[in-house]
Amino acid sequence: MYRMGLMALIASDIPGVDRDKCVKMAIVHDIAEAIVGDITPSDGVSKEEKCRREQEALDHMCKVLGGGSRAKEIADLWMEYEANSSPEAKFVKDLDKVEMILQALEYENEQGKDLNEFFQSTAGKFQTETGKAWAVEISSRRRKNN
């Protein structure tokens, strides 16, 4: 989430996208995972159950924060991200995928592993021009290293 926050901060301006909101959304997008962990498709948890667990975790985190305007802002940002319901959410979802494949590339380079499944899982799923361009750049660097 830290690297995603930095990506949102350094990205070129995108018309109609609030950079500050993207930075905040990048920071809070995984807040529920602090409690439930990173539930992946291979864990065998239904999408409905994953959503239920994460919503419960978010509600708990907001309660721990004492409710109020900051907790509401965090909850609203998280829910907007989860619903993919704004230009900012779409951009931050792309940053999440970009960060994942960038991390996969780093692991491949450092550990000599083939992590192609991460690249395949994001192929064709980028929603923004910036996300698409950054993914192409990462893929081109991957090809140079192979």
Protein Blocks (a to p, Z undefined) as FASTA:
>chain_A
ZZmmmmmmmpccdehiafklmmmmmmmmmmmmmmnopadfklopafklmmmmmmmmmmmm
mmmnogajklmmmmmmmmmmmnopafklmmmmmmmmmmmmmmmmmmmmmnopacklmmmm
mgopafbfklmmmmmmmmmmmmmmZZ
